[in-house]
Amino acid sequence: MRNPGKNIKIAVNNHMVSYNDEGPDDAPVIIFIHGFPLNKSMWNEQLEALENSFRVIAYDIRGHGYSEEGNEEFSIELFTNDLICLMDELKIVKTILCGLSMGGYIALNAIEKYPRRFNALILCDTSCAADAPEAKAKRKKAIENIEKNGVEKYADESLINLFAPESFATMKEEIADVREMIIKTSRQTLCSTLRALSVRLETCDKLPDINVPVLILVGRKDKITPPTVALMMHEKIKDSLLHIIRHAGHLSNIENSYEFNEQLRTFIEASKSKFNSRQF
């Protein structure tokens, strides 16, 4: 029996997960996976925009938001298992999957391991590559800084890379909200997730095997996973669509939610005809 609403708790893969579940019972399902070091509330604009036509679900990855950390060592594979277990608990056979940054890493891992569970894929400001040595070193340094200086300093440093320069003049409230998400995340979760991200495996070699409709979205000013990274994935995924979001950095769904949401709607509506034999 479905239990729609906000901040619902459910036992999944040996920990409690918090999720939002809105929209009609019989509508196509879209699951949103947030980026690091944020939580499900980063998708509020998307859920509000789509909930009249789709069943929209956003959940907190373990340790983030209101979800428990659990007792297992963090990894992208563990986060993928959590996703599949959540789908099983909610009796969702297939879904459209939308992931941003870390959420995209999880989405790519999930479609590689469980290709029959997904009708379409939306990859936002993300990459299929593993961390290069320089990126690994930066994550190690970030862990050391968090342990030494605390979460607030890490949050302030993160914001510089998460947003486009112009957003600091026009989106002060949204930036404050993102900062709040970061500082409410425990040191342990931040450090455990940084370690998991640094050792994740690449999925680039598997991109040509994806056989569902794919939309790739990226902020024009994204410093973390720039448009060149999105273009590389677009070229490897057959028949994928690529759209560059104007006036946006790494958090394109927040910085230009109107354009982002329009691309989501257009893609999903246009892709419905390709789902003929696929069950929502």
N, C-alpha and C positions, 0 to 999 in steps of 0.2 A: 504494500500500500504506500503510495507516494505521500511525502510529507513536505509540501512546498513552504517556502518562507526564507528567512534570512538567519544566518548563524546557527544552522541546524547542526547538531552533533551526531555522529555515527561512528561505530567501531569498525575500523578498516585495518587489516594487516597489522594487528597487535598495537594499535594506537587509535586515539579519538581524532576524527577529522571534522573540521568545521566547514560548512559549505552553504552557499545560497542557491536556491532552486526556484526559478520563477517561470511563468508562461503557461500556455495551455498543455493539458495532459497528453493530447494526441499529436502535438506538433513535433517537427524535426528537432533533435537535441543538438545543442552546441555546448561543449565543455571548454571553459577558458582556464588556462594555466598561467599563473603570474610569473613575473621575473624576480630576480634577486636584487636587493634584499627587501622585497615588498610583500604584499599579501593580496588576497582576493579583492579587496576594496578598490584596487587599481582598475578593475573592470566595471565599476559602477555605471559609467556612462554607456558602455556597450550593452550591459544587461537592460538598462532602462530603454535604450533605443530599439532593442530587438524582442523584448518580452511579450509584445502583443502577437507576434507571428511565430515565435520559436520558444521551445523550452530551453532556457538558458541556465547553465550551472557554472558557478565559479567556486573553487575550493582553495583552502589554505594548504600549501605543501607542508609536510610535517615540520614542526618547530616554528613555523611562520604564522602570523595572525593568531587565530584561536585554536590551531591544531597542536596536538601534543608532539613532543619530539620523539617519543618512543625510546627503545633501548638499542637499536641497531645502528651500525656505522652508516653515515649518510653516503649515498652514491646516486648517480643518475639511474642506475638499474633499480635501486630500491624505490626511488620516486616513481619510476615507471610501473613497478609492481603495485604501488599504492594506488595509482590511477586506475589500473585494470581491476583491482579489488574494489575500488569505489564504484566503478561501473557495474560490477557484478552485484554488489550490495543494493544498488539502486535499480537493478534489473534492466540495465541499458545494454542492449545487444550491440548496437552500432551508434556512432556519434560523429558529428563534425568536431574536429579538434582545433583549437586556436591557442597557440602558445607564443609568448613574447620572451625573448632572451633565454633565460634558464628554462622557461616554459617551452620554448622551441626546441631546446636540447632534449627535453623529456618527450615532446611530441615526435621528434625524429627517431628516438630510441624506441618509442612505443609502436610506431608504424612499421619499423623494421622487424620487431619481434611479434607483433600481433596485427598484421596487415588487414585481416578480415574484420577487425573491430571498428574500422573507421570508413566513413563515407567521403570525407574531404578533409583537407589539411590547410590551415592558415598559419603561416610562419611569419612572425613579426620581429624585426630587429634582432635577428639571431644568426647563428652560424652552424655549419655542419662540421667544422674543423675542431680538432683537439687543441688544447692550449700549447702554444709554442713555449720554448724555454723562458723567454722574456716574460710572457704572461704568467707562467708558473711562479716566477720569481716575484712578480708584482703581488700575486695572491698571498704568497708566503709572507711578504713584507706587510700586507694588509692585516694578516692574522697577528703578526707581532705588534703592530700598532694598536689594534683593538685590545689586545691583552695588556698593553702598557698604558694606553691613553684613554680607553673607553669607547663607547659606541657613538657618543655625540660628535666627537671629532671625526670619526669615520664617516658618519652621516654627512657632515658638511663637506668633506672631501669628495664623497660619492656624487653629490648633487651637481658638481661642476661637470662631470662626464655624462650624467644621465639626461641633462636638459640642453637644448640648443641655447646659444648665448642670448638670443632675442627673448627667450622665454622668461629670463630673469627680470625683465622689465614688464612683461605682460601677464605673467601667470604666478604671481606671488602667493596666492592662496593655494594653488595646486602644488607648488613647490613646498610650501609649509606642510601640506598633507603628506607628501612623499617623505619628507624629513621625519614626520611623526611615525610613519610606518617603520622606518629604519630604526629609530631609537627605541621603539617598543619591541624590537627583536632582540632576544637574549644574545649575550656574547658567545655562549656555547653554540647556538644555532648559526650565528654568523660565521664563526670559525669552522664549524663542521661542514657547512655548505661550501665555503671557499675551498676547503680541502677536496670535497667531492667534485667541484667544478674543475679543479686543477688536474685531476687524474681521469677525467671523462675521456672516452674513446671517440675517435672521429666517426662520422656517419656519411661522409661525402661519397665514398665508394658505393653506397647503397642508394643514392638518390635516383639513379636511372631505373631502379626497380619499383619505384613508387608508381602505382597505377590508379590513383584516385585524383580527382581535381585538386590542384594546389594553387593557392594565392600566396604570394610573397609581398609583404609590406615592409617598408623601411623609411625612417625619417631621413630627409635630405641632409640634415646636419648631424646624423648619428656618428659619434666619435668612436663608439665601442665596436659596433658591427656596421661599418659604413655601407653605402649603396654598392660599392664594388664587390663586397661579400655577398650581398643579396643577388647581384647579377650573376655571379659564379654559380650559385645554387639554381637560379632560374635557367641557366644554360644546361645544367645537368638533369633537371626534372622535365621530362617530356610534357609538352602542352601546358606547362605552368604559366601563370600570369604574374607579372611584376608591376607593382605601383610604388612610386616614390612619393612619400607624404611631405607636402610643403610645410614650412614653418615648424619643423619638428626635429628633435634629436633622437635619443635612444628610446624615450617613452612616447612614441608617436601616437598611441591611442589616447593619451592624456593631453598632449600638446596640441594636437589638431583632431579632436574627437569627431568633429563633423565630417571631415574628409575620410577619416579612418572608417567611420560607421557606414558611410555611403559605399565605400569599397567592399565592406563586409556584405552589405545587403545585396549589392549588384552581383557579387560573386556567388553567393548562396542561391539566389533566385535563378541565375543563369546555369548553375550546376545541377539543378534539380532534375533536368532531363537526362543527365548522365547517371542518375541513381536508379535507373529503371529496375535493375535486378537487385538493387541493394536495399536492405531494410533499414529504415531510420530507427 
